[in-house]
Amino acid sequence: MRIFRSSFCLLMGTGFGIYVAQNYNVPNIKKLFNTYMIVAKHIEENYRKPKNKDDD
């Protein structure tokens, strides 16, 4: 019986996700992640400690 309960939850979650995606303005997670990665890379490059010539 456990497999029916877990598959029911999976189907309900999938159906709810489809409903929300069609009826509401859901942001594209992949685009948000890529934007945040670009911002993080920019911040990291600007605030990085300068390399010493002795460390080479």
mmCIF file as Biopython writes it, N, C-alpha, C and O atoms, coordinates in Angstrom:
data_model
#
loop_
_atom_site.group_PDB
_atom_site.id
_atom_site.type_symbol
_atom_site.label_atom_id
_atom_site.label_alt_id
_atom_site.label_comp_id
_atom_site.label_asym_id
_atom_site.label_entity_id
_atom_site.label_seq_id
_atom_site.pdbx_PDB_ins_code
_atom_site.Cartn_x
_atom_site.Cartn_y
_atom_site.Cartn_z
_atom_site.occupancy
_atom_site.B_iso_or_equiv
_atom_site.auth_seq_id
_atom_site.auth_asym_id
_atom_site.pdbx_PDB_model_num
ATOM 1   N N  . MET A ? 1  ? 0.805  -1.195 0.000   1.0 0.0 1  A 1 
ATOM 2   C CA . MET A ? 1  ? 0.000  0.000  0.000   1.0 0.0 1  A 1 
ATOM 3   C C  . MET A ? 1  ? 0.851  1.263  0.000   1.0 0.0 1  A 1 
ATOM 4   O O  . MET A ? 1  ? 0.413  2.322  -0.449  1.0 0.0 1  A 1 
ATOM 5   N N  . ARG A ? 2  ? 2.056  1.138  0.503   1.0 0.0 2  A 1 
ATOM 6   C CA . ARG A ? 2  ? 2.931  2.310  0.573   1.0 0.0 2  A 1 
ATOM 7   C C  . ARG A ? 2  ? 3.253  2.848  -0.819  1.0 0.0 2  A 1 
ATOM 8   O O  . ARG A ? 2  ? 3.362  4.061  -0.999  1.0 0.0 2  A 1 
ATOM 9   N N  . ILE A ? 3  ? 3.406  1.967  -1.802  1.0 0.0 3  A 1 
ATOM 10  C CA . ILE A ? 3  ? 3.746  2.417  -3.155  1.0 0.0 3  A 1 
ATOM 11  C C  . ILE A ? 3  ? 2.599  3.230  -3.756  1.0 0.0 3  A 1 
ATOM 12  O O  . ILE A ? 3  ? 2.839  4.171  -4.512  1.0 0.0 3  A 1 
ATOM 13  N N  . PHE A ? 4  ? 1.363  2.877  -3.426  1.0 0.0 4  A 1 
ATOM 14  C CA . PHE A ? 4  ? 0.220  3.646  -3.943  1.0 0.0 4  A 1 
ATOM 15  C C  . PHE A ? 4  ? 0.168  5.037  -3.316  1.0 0.0 4  A 1 
ATOM 16  O O  . PHE A ? 4  ? -0.158 6.014  -3.990  1.0 0.0 4  A 1 
ATOM 17  N N  . ARG A ? 5  ? 0.487  5.121  -2.040  1.0 0.0 5  A 1 
ATOM 18  C CA . ARG A ? 5  ? 0.463  6.409  -1.352  1.0 0.0 5  A 1 
ATOM 19  C C  . ARG A ? 5  ? 1.552  7.327  -1.899  1.0 0.0 5  A 1 
ATOM 20  O O  . ARG A ? 5  ? 1.311  8.511  -2.135  1.0 0.0 5  A 1 
ATOM 21  N N  . SER A ? 6  ? 2.759  6.774  -2.100  1.0 0.0 6  A 1 
ATOM 22  C CA . SER A ? 6  ? 3.844  7.617  -2.605  1.0 0.0 6  A 1 
ATOM 23  C C  . SER A ? 6  ? 3.609  8.010  -4.061  1.0 0.0 6  A 1 
ATOM 24  O O  . SER A ? 6  ? 3.925  9.135  -4.449  1.0 0.0 6  A 1 
ATOM 25  N N  . SER A ? 7  ? 3.060  7.105  -4.875  1.0 0.0 7  A 1 
ATOM 26  C CA . SER A ? 7  ? 2.788  7.468  -6.268  1.0 0.0 7  A 1 
ATOM 27  C C  . SER A ? 7  ? 1.639  8.471  -6.343  1.0 0.0 7  A 1 
ATOM 28  O O  . SER A ? 7  ? 1.630  9.332  -7.222  1.0 0.0 7  A 1 
ATOM 29  N N  . PHE A ? 8  ? 0.665  8.369  -5.425  1.0 0.0 8  A 1 
ATOM 30  C CA . PHE A ? 8  ? -0.420 9.349  -5.383  1.0 0.0 8  A 1 
ATOM 31  C C  . PHE A ? 8  ? 0.133  10.739 -5.066  1.0 0.0 8  A 1 
ATOM 32  O O  . PHE A ? 8  ? -0.250 11.723 -5.700  1.0 0.0 8  A 1 
ATOM 33  N N  . CYS A ? 9  ? 1.034  10.815 -4.085  1.0 0.0 9  A 1 
ATOM 34  C CA . CYS A ? 9  ? 1.647  12.107 -3.738  1.0 0.0 9  A 1 
ATOM 35  C C  . CYS A ? 9  ? 2.448  12.660 -4.906  1.0 0.0 9  A 1 
ATOM 36  O O  . CYS A ? 9  ? 2.414  13.863 -5.164  1.0 0.0 9  A 1 
ATOM 37  N N  . LEU A ? 10 ? 3.161  11.805 -5.609  1.0 0.0 10 A 1 
ATOM 38  C CA . LEU A ? 10 ? 3.936  12.235 -6.772  1.0 0.0 10 A 1 
ATOM 39  C C  . LEU A ? 10 ? 3.018  12.790 -7.857  1.0 0.0 10 A 1 
ATOM 40  O O  . LEU A ? 10 ? 3.289  13.847 -8.426  1.0 0.0 10 A 1 
ATOM 41  N N  . LEU A ? 11 ? 1.934  12.075 -8.139  1.0 0.0 11 A 1 
ATOM 42  C CA . LEU A ? 11 ? 0.996  12.538 -9.167  1.0 0.0 11 A 1 
ATOM 43  C C  . LEU A ? 11 ? 0.309  13.838 -8.769  1.0 0.0 11 A 1 
ATOM 44  O O  . LEU A ? 11 ? 0.119  14.715 -9.611  1.0 0.0 11 A 1 
ATOM 45  N N  . MET A ? 12 ? -0.063 13.974 -7.507  1.0 0.0 12 A 1 
ATOM 46  C CA . MET A ? 12 ? -0.697 15.215 -7.047  1.0 0.0 12 A 1 
ATOM 47  C C  . MET A ? 12 ? 0.288  16.385 -7.114  1.0 0.0 12 A 1 
ATOM 48  O O  . MET A ? 12 ? -0.084 17.488 -7.515  1.0 0.0 12 A 1 
ATOM 49  N N  . GLY A ? 13 ? 1.527  16.147 -6.729  1.0 0.0 13 A 1 
ATOM 50  C CA . GLY A ? 13 ? 2.539  17.202 -6.805  1.0 0.0 13 A 1 
ATOM 51  C C  . GLY A ? 13 ? 2.818  17.622 -8.236  1.0 0.0 13 A 1 
ATOM 52  O O  . GLY A ? 13 ? 2.976  18.809 -8.522  1.0 0.0 13 A 1 
ATOM 53  N N  . THR A ? 14 ? 2.880  16.652 -9.133  1.0 0.0 14 A 1 
ATOM 54  C CA . THR A ? 14 ? 3.100  16.956 -10.546 1.0 0.0 14 A 1 
ATOM 55  C C  . THR A ? 14 ? 1.926  17.753 -11.117 1.0 0.0 14 A 1 
ATOM 56  O O  . THR A ? 14 ? 2.119  18.741 -11.826 1.0 0.0 14 A 1 
ATOM 57  N N  . GLY A ? 15 ? 0.720  17.315 -10.800 1.0 0.0 15 A 1 
ATOM 58  C CA . GLY A ? 15 ? -0.466 18.037 -11.277 1.0 0.0 15 A 1 
ATOM 59  C C  . GLY A ? 15 ? -0.525 19.453 -10.732 1.0 0.0 15 A 1 
ATOM 60  O O  . GLY A ? 15 ? -0.860 20.386 -11.462 1.0 0.0 15 A 1 
ATOM 61  N N  . PHE A ? 16 ? -0.202 19.620 -9.456  1.0 0.0 16 A 1 
ATOM 62  C CA . PHE A ? 16 ? -0.191 20.953 -8.861  1.0 0.0 16 A 1 
ATOM 63  C C  . PHE A ? 16 ? 0.877  21.826 -9.513  1.0 0.0 16 A 1 
ATOM 64  O O  . PHE A ? 16 ? 0.634  23.004 -9.775  1.0 0.0 16 A 1 
ATOM 65  N N  . GLY A ? 17 ? 2.055  21.265 -9.777  1.0 0.0 17 A 1 
ATOM 66  C CA . GLY A ? 17 ? 3.124  22.017 -10.423 1.0 0.0 17 A 1 
ATOM 67  C C  . GLY A ? 17 ? 2.748  22.468 -11.826 1.0 0.0 17 A 1 
ATOM 68  O O  . GLY A ? 17 ? 3.056  23.589 -12.231 1.0 0.0 17 A 1 
ATOM 69  N N  . ILE A ? 18 ? 2.091  21.600 -12.553 1.0 0.0 18 A 1 
ATOM 70  C CA . ILE A ? 18 ? 1.635  21.957 -13.906 1.0 0.0 18 A 1 
ATOM 71  C C  . ILE A ? 18 ? 0.596  23.073 -13.833 1.0 0.0 18 A 1 
ATOM 72  O O  . ILE A ? 18 ? 0.645  24.019 -14.619 1.0 0.0 18 A 1 
ATOM 73  N N  . TYR A ? 19 ? -0.335 22.968 -12.901 1.0 0.0 19 A 1 
ATOM 74  C CA . TYR A ? 19 ? -1.369 23.994 -12.737 1.0 0.0 19 A 1 
ATOM 75  C C  . TYR A ? 19 ? -0.745 25.350 -12.418 1.0 0.0 19 A 1 
ATOM 76  O O  . TYR A ? 19 ? -1.101 26.362 -13.022 1.0 0.0 19 A 1 
ATOM 77  N N  . VAL A ? 20 ? 0.187  25.364 -11.466 1.0 0.0 20 A 1 
ATOM 78  C CA . VAL A ? 20 ? 0.824  26.622 -11.059 1.0 0.0 20 A 1 
ATOM 79  C C  . VAL A ? 20 ? 1.624  27.213 -12.212 1.0 0.0 20 A 1 
ATOM 80  O O  . VAL A ? 20 ? 1.580  28.421 -12.443 1.0 0.0 20 A 1 
ATOM 81  N N  . ALA A ? 21 ? 2.360  26.364 -12.945 1.0 0.0 21 A 1 
ATOM 82  C CA . ALA A ? 21 ? 3.185  26.857 -14.049 1.0 0.0 21 A 1 
ATOM 83  C C  . ALA A ? 21 ? 2.338  27.458 -15.164 1.0 0.0 21 A 1 
ATOM 84  O O  . ALA A ? 21 ? 2.767  28.402 -15.828 1.0 0.0 21 A 1 
ATOM 85  N N  . GLN A ? 22 ? 1.142  26.921 -15.375 1.0 0.0 22 A 1 
ATOM 86  C CA . GLN A ? 22 ? 0.292  27.433 -16.452 1.0 0.0 22 A 1 
ATOM 87  C C  . GLN A ? 22 ? -0.480 28.691 -16.060 1.0 0.0 22 A 1 
ATOM 88  O O  . GLN A ? 22 ? -0.770 29.532 -16.911 1.0 0.0 22 A 1 
ATOM 89  N N  . ASN A ? 23 ? -0.812 28.820 -14.778 1.0 0.0 23 A 1 
ATOM 90  C CA . ASN A ? 23 ? -1.712 29.895 -14.375 1.0 0.0 23 A 1 
ATOM 91  C C  . ASN A ? 23 ? -1.046 31.053 -13.646 1.0 0.0 23 A 1 
ATOM 92  O O  . ASN A ? 23 ? -1.684 32.081 -13.420 1.0 0.0 23 A 1 
ATOM 93  N N  . TYR A ? 24 ? 0.196  30.911 -13.281 1.0 0.0 24 A 1 
ATOM 94  C CA . TYR A ? 24 ? 0.881  31.971 -12.549 1.0 0.0 24 A 1 
ATOM 95  C C  . TYR A ? 24 ? 2.207  32.281 -13.224 1.0 0.0 24 A 1 
ATOM 96  O O  . TYR A ? 24 ? 2.742  31.466 -13.975 1.0 0.0 24 A 1 
ATOM 97  N N  . ASN A ? 25 ? 2.726  33.464 -12.949 1.0 0.0 25 A 1 
ATOM 98  C CA . ASN A ? 25 ? 3.994  33.896 -13.524 1.0 0.0 25 A 1 
ATOM 99  C C  . ASN A ? 25 ? 5.137  33.349 -12.664 1.0 0.0 25 A 1 
ATOM 100 O O  . ASN A ? 25 ? 5.595  34.006 -11.729 1.0 0.0 25 A 1 
ATOM 101 N N  . VAL A ? 26 ? 5.585  32.147 -12.995 1.0 0.0 26 A 1 
ATOM 102 C CA . VAL A ? 26 ? 6.640  31.479 -12.243 1.0 0.0 26 A 1 
ATOM 103 C C  . VAL A ? 26 ? 7.972  31.821 -12.902 1.0 0.0 26 A 1 
ATOM 104 O O  . VAL A ? 26 ? 8.104  31.666 -14.116 1.0 0.0 26 A 1 
ATOM 105 N N  . PRO A ? 27 ? 8.963  32.283 -12.136 1.0 0.0 27 A 1 
ATOM 106 C CA . PRO A ? 27 ? 10.241 32.644 -12.750 1.0 0.0 27 A 1 
ATOM 107 C C  . PRO A ? 27 ? 10.991 31.416 -13.244 1.0 0.0 27 A 1 
ATOM 108 O O  . PRO A ? 27 ? 10.830 30.315 -12.717 1.0 0.0 27 A 1 
ATOM 109 N N  . ASN A ? 28 ? 11.806 31.626 -14.259 1.0 0.0 28 A 1 
ATOM 110 C CA . ASN A ? 28 ? 12.635 30.557 -14.803 1.0 0.0 28 A 1 
ATOM 111 C C  . ASN A ? 28 ? 13.844 30.393 -13.880 1.0 0.0 28 A 1 
ATOM 112 O O  . ASN A ? 28 ? 14.696 31.278 -13.809 1.0 0.0 28 A 1 
ATOM 113 N N  . ILE A ? 29 ? 13.919 29.278 -13.183 1.0 0.0 29 A 1 
ATOM 114 C CA . ILE A ? 29 ? 14.953 29.045 -12.184 1.0 0.0 29 A 1 
ATOM 115 C C  . ILE A ? 29 ? 16.334 28.980 -12.829 1.0 0.0 29 A 1 
ATOM 116 O O  . ILE A ? 29 ? 17.310 29.454 -12.248 1.0 0.0 29 A 1 
ATOM 117 N N  . LYS A ? 30 ? 16.425 28.405 -14.006 1.0 0.0 30 A 1 
ATOM 118 C CA . LYS A ? 30 ? 17.727 28.287 -14.678 1.0 0.0 30 A 1 
ATOM 119 C C  . LYS A ? 30 ? 18.294 29.673 -15.010 1.0 0.0 30 A 1 
ATOM 120 O O  . LYS A ? 30 ? 19.491 29.906 -14.843 1.0 0.0 30 A 1 
ATOM 121 N N  . LYS A ? 31 ? 17.445 30.587 -15.477 1.0 0.0 31 A 1 
ATOM 122 C CA . LYS A ? 31 ? 17.894 31.950 -15.785 1.0 0.0 31 A 1 
ATOM 123 C C  . LYS A ? 31 ? 18.303 32.689 -14.516 1.0 0.0 31 A 1 
ATOM 124 O O  . LYS A ? 31 ? 19.310 33.396 -14.502 1.0 0.0 31 A 1 
ATOM 125 N N  . LEU A ? 32 ? 17.516 32.523 -13.444 1.0 0.0 32 A 1 
ATOM 126 C CA . LEU A ? 32 ? 17.866 33.166 -12.170 1.0 0.0 32 A 1 
ATOM 127 C C  . LEU A ? 32 ? 19.204 32.661 -11.655 1.0 0.0 32 A 1 
ATOM 128 O O  . LEU A ? 32 ? 20.033 33.451 -11.205 1.0 0.0 32 A 1 
ATOM 129 N N  . PHE A ? 33 ? 19.418 31.364 -11.716 1.0 0.0 33 A 1 
ATOM 130 C CA . PHE A ? 33 ? 20.674 30.778 -11.250 1.0 0.0 33 A 1 
ATOM 131 C C  . PHE A ? 33 ? 21.846 31.308 -12.057 1.0 0.0 33 A 1 
ATOM 132 O O  . PHE A ? 33 ? 22.874 31.676 -11.488 1.0 0.0 33 A 1 
ATOM 133 N N  . ASN A ? 34 ? 21.706 31.351 -13.385 1.0 0.0 34 A 1 
ATOM 134 C CA . ASN A ? 34 ? 22.791 31.862 -14.238 1.0 0.0 34 A 1 
ATOM 135 C C  . ASN A ? 34 ? 23.077 33.333 -13.941 1.0 0.0 34 A 1 
ATOM 136 O O  . ASN A ? 34 ? 24.238 33.743 -13.928 1.0 0.0 34 A 1 
ATOM 137 N N  . THR A ? 35 ? 22.042 34.126 -13.704 1.0 0.0 35 A 1 
ATOM 138 C CA . THR A ? 35 ? 22.226 35.537 -13.367 1.0 0.0 35 A 1 
ATOM 139 C C  . THR A ? 35 ? 22.984 35.686 -12.054 1.0 0.0 35 A 1 
ATOM 140 O O  . THR A ? 35 ? 23.915 36.484 -11.954 1.0 0.0 35 A 1 
ATOM 141 N N  . TYR A ? 36 ? 22.578 34.910 -11.042 1.0 0.0 36 A 1 
ATOM 142 C CA . TYR A ? 36 ? 23.255 34.969 -9.749  1.0 0.0 36 A 1 
ATOM 143 C C  . TYR A ? 36 ? 24.705 34.496 -9.851  1.0 0.0 36 A 1 
ATOM 144 O O  . TYR A ? 36 ? 25.570 35.024 -9.152  1.0 0.0 36 A 1 
ATOM 145 N N  . MET A ? 37 ? 24.983 33.526 -10.696 1.0 0.0 37 A 1 
ATOM 146 C CA . MET A ? 37 ? 26.355 33.061 -10.874 1.0 0.0 37 A 1 
ATOM 147 C C  . MET A ? 37 ? 27.219 34.139 -11.529 1.0 0.0 37 A 1 
ATOM 148 O O  . MET A ? 37 ? 28.382 34.306 -11.160 1.0 0.0 37 A 1 
ATOM 149 N N  . ILE A ? 38 ? 26.671 34.858 -12.482 1.0 0.0 38 A 1 
ATOM 150 C CA . ILE A ? 38 ? 27.413 35.942 -13.137 1.0 0.0 38 A 1 
ATOM 151 C C  . ILE A ? 38 ? 27.708 37.057 -12.137 1.0 0.0 38 A 1 
ATOM 152 O O  . ILE A ? 38 ? 28.816 37.591 -12.104 1.0 0.0 38 A 1 
ATOM 153 N N  . VAL A ? 39 ? 26.705 37.407 -11.317 1.0 0.0 39 A 1 
ATOM 154 C CA . VAL A ? 39 ? 26.896 38.446 -10.306 1.0 0.0 39 A 1 
ATOM 155 C C  . VAL A ? 39 ? 27.939 38.008 -9.282  1.0 0.0 39 A 1 
ATOM 156 O O  . VAL A ? 39 ? 28.803 38.796 -8.898  1.0 0.0 39 A 1 
ATOM 157 N N  . ALA A ? 40 ? 27.861 36.756 -8.840  1.0 0.0 40 A 1 
ATOM 158 C CA . ALA A ? 40 ? 28.827 36.250 -7.864  1.0 0.0 40 A 1 
ATOM 159 C C  . ALA A ? 40 ? 30.243 36.235 -8.447  1.0 0.0 40 A 1 
ATOM 160 O O  . ALA A ? 40 ? 31.201 36.566 -7.749  1.0 0.0 40 A 1 
ATOM 161 N N  . LYS A ? 41 ? 30.379 35.861 -9.695  1.0 0.0 41 A 1 
ATOM 162 C CA . LYS A ? 41 ? 31.694 35.849 -10.345 1.0 0.0 41 A 1 
ATOM 163 C C  . LYS A ? 41 ? 32.249 37.272 -10.452 1.0 0.0 41 A 1 
ATOM 164 O O  . LYS A ? 41 ? 33.438 37.499 -10.225 1.0 0.0 41 A 1 
ATOM 165 N N  . HIS A ? 42 ? 31.389 38.217 -10.795 1.0 0.0 42 A 1 
ATOM 166 C CA . HIS A ? 42 ? 31.806 39.616 -10.902 1.0 0.0 42 A 1 
ATOM 167 C C  . HIS A ? 42 ? 32.283 40.145 -9.544  1.0 0.0 42 A 1 
ATOM 168 O O  . HIS A ? 42 ? 33.323 40.798 -9.462  1.0 0.0 42 A 1 
ATOM 169 N N  . ILE A ? 43 ? 31.530 39.866 -8.493  1.0 0.0 43 A 1 
ATOM 170 C CA . ILE A ? 43 ? 31.904 40.312 -7.146  1.0 0.0 43 A 1 
ATOM 171 C C  . ILE A ? 43 ? 33.210 39.658 -6.712  1.0 0.0 43 A 1 
ATOM 172 O O  . ILE A ? 43 ? 34.083 40.314 -6.144  1.0 0.0 43 A 1 
ATOM 173 N N  . GLU A ? 44 ? 33.336 38.363 -6.983  1.0 0.0 44 A 1 
ATOM 174 C CA . GLU A ? 44 ? 34.548 37.641 -6.585  1.0 0.0 44 A 1 
ATOM 175 C C  . GLU A ? 44 ? 35.777 38.191 -7.307  1.0 0.0 44 A 1 
ATOM 176 O O  . GLU A ? 44 ? 36.842 38.309 -6.701  1.0 0.0 44 A 1 
ATOM 177 N N  . GLU A ? 45 ? 35.651 38.526 -8.577  1.0 0.0 45 A 1 
ATOM 178 C CA . GLU A ? 45 ? 36.788 39.062 -9.326  1.0 0.0 45 A 1 
ATOM 179 C C  . GLU A ? 45 ? 37.163 40.463 -8.852  1.0 0.0 45 A 1 
ATOM 180 O O  . GLU A ? 45 ? 38.345 40.808 -8.833  1.0 0.0 45 A 1 
ATOM 181 N N  . ASN A ? 46 ? 36.182 41.272 -8.471  1.0 0.0 46 A 1 
ATOM 182 C CA . ASN A ? 46 ? 36.467 42.645 -8.062  1.0 0.0 46 A 1 
ATOM 183 C C  . ASN A ? 46 ? 37.036 42.752 -6.651  1.0 0.0 46 A 1 
ATOM 184 O O  . ASN A ? 46 ? 37.815 43.663 -6.371  1.0 0.0 46 A 1 
ATOM 185 N N  . TYR A ? 47 ? 36.665 41.849 -5.770  1.0 0.0 47 A 1 
ATOM 186 C CA . TYR A ? 47 ? 37.087 41.955 -4.377  1.0 0.0 47 A 1 
ATOM 187 C C  . TYR A ? 47 ? 38.142 40.927 -3.980  1.0 0.0 47 A 1 
ATOM 188 O O  . TYR A ? 47 ? 38.425 40.771 -2.792  1.0 0.0 47 A 1 
ATOM 189 N N  . ARG A ? 48 ? 38.716 40.238 -4.926  1.0 0.0 48 A 1 
ATOM 190 C CA . ARG A ? 48 ? 39.754 39.252 -4.647  1.0 0.0 48 A 1 
ATOM 191 C C  . ARG A ? 48 ? 41.034 39.950 -4.204  1.0 0.0 48 A 1 
ATOM 192 O O  . ARG A ? 48 ? 41.360 41.038 -4.678  1.0 0.0 48 A 1 
ATOM 193 N N  . LYS A ? 49 ? 41.750 39.308 -3.290  1.0 0.0 49 A 1 
ATOM 194 C CA . LYS A ? 49 ? 43.030 39.865 -2.862  1.0 0.0 49 A 1 
ATOM 195 C C  . LYS A ? 49 ? 44.001 39.830 -4.042  1.0 0.0 49 A 1 
ATOM 196 O O  . LYS A ? 49 ? 43.995 38.877 -4.821  1.0 0.0 49 A 1 
ATOM 197 N N  . PRO A ? 50 ? 44.825 40.849 -4.177  1.0 0.0 50 A 1 
ATOM 198 C CA . PRO A ? 50 ? 45.806 40.817 -5.268  1.0 0.0 50 A 1 
ATOM 199 C C  . PRO A ? 50 ? 46.864 39.747 -4.988  1.0 0.0 50 A 1 
ATOM 200 O O  . PRO A ? 50 ? 47.240 39.503 -3.841  1.0 0.0 50 A 1 
ATOM 201 N N  . LYS A ? 51 ? 47.331 39.119 -6.063  1.0 0.0 51 A 1 
ATOM 202 C CA . LYS A ? 51 ? 48.353 38.081 -5.918  1.0 0.0 51 A 1 
ATOM 203 C C  . LYS A ? 51 ? 49.707 38.725 -5.642  1.0 0.0 51 A 1 
ATOM 204 O O  . LYS A ? 51 ? 50.042 39.762 -6.212  1.0 0.0 51 A 1 
ATOM 205 N N  . ASN A ? 52 ? 50.472 38.099 -4.765  1.0 0.0 52 A 1 
ATOM 206 C CA . ASN A ? 52 ? 51.844 38.521 -4.513  1.0 0.0 52 A 1 
ATOM 207 C C  . ASN A ? 52 ? 52.770 37.813 -5.481  1.0 0.0 52 A 1 
ATOM 208 O O  . ASN A ? 52 ? 52.523 36.666 -5.851  1.0 0.0 52 A 1 
ATOM 209 N N  . LYS A ? 53 ? 53.824 38.477 -5.892  1.0 0.0 53 A 1 
ATOM 210 C CA . LYS A ? 53 ? 54.771 37.849 -6.818  1.0 0.0 53 A 1 
ATOM 211 C C  . LYS A ? 53 ? 55.572 36.765 -6.095  1.0 0.0 53 A 1 
ATOM 212 O O  . LYS A ? 53 ? 56.090 35.854 -6.741  1.0 0.0 53 A 1 
ATOM 213 N N  . ASP A ? 54 ? 55.683 36.848 -4.768  1.0 0.0 54 A 1 
ATOM 214 C CA . ASP A ? 54 ? 56.431 35.859 -4.007  1.0 0.0 54 A 1 
ATOM 215 C C  . ASP A ? 54 ? 55.687 34.524 -3.896  1.0 0.0 54 A 1 
ATOM 216 O O  . ASP A ? 54 ? 56.306 33.500 -3.607  1.0 0.0 54 A 1 
ATOM 217 N N  . ASP A ? 55 ? 54.369 34.521 -4.121  1.0 0.0 55 A 1 
ATOM 218 C CA . ASP A ? 55 ? 53.563 33.304 -3.974  1.0 0.0 55 A 1 
ATOM 219 C C  . ASP A ? 55 ? 53.712 32.357 -5.164  1.0 0.0 55 A 1 
ATOM 220 O O  . ASP A ? 55 ? 53.314 31.197 -5.057  1.0 0.0 55 A 1 
ATOM 221 N N  . ASP A ? 56 ? 54.258 32.794 -6.272  1.0 0.0 56 A 1 
ATOM 222 C CA . ASP A ? 56 ? 54.358 31.955 -7.475  1.0 0.0 56 A 1 
ATOM 223 C C  . ASP A ? 56 ? 55.262 30.821 -7.275  1.0 0.0 56 A 1 
ATOM 224 O O  . ASP A ? 56 ? 55.457 30.018 -8.188  1.0 0.0 56 A 1 
#
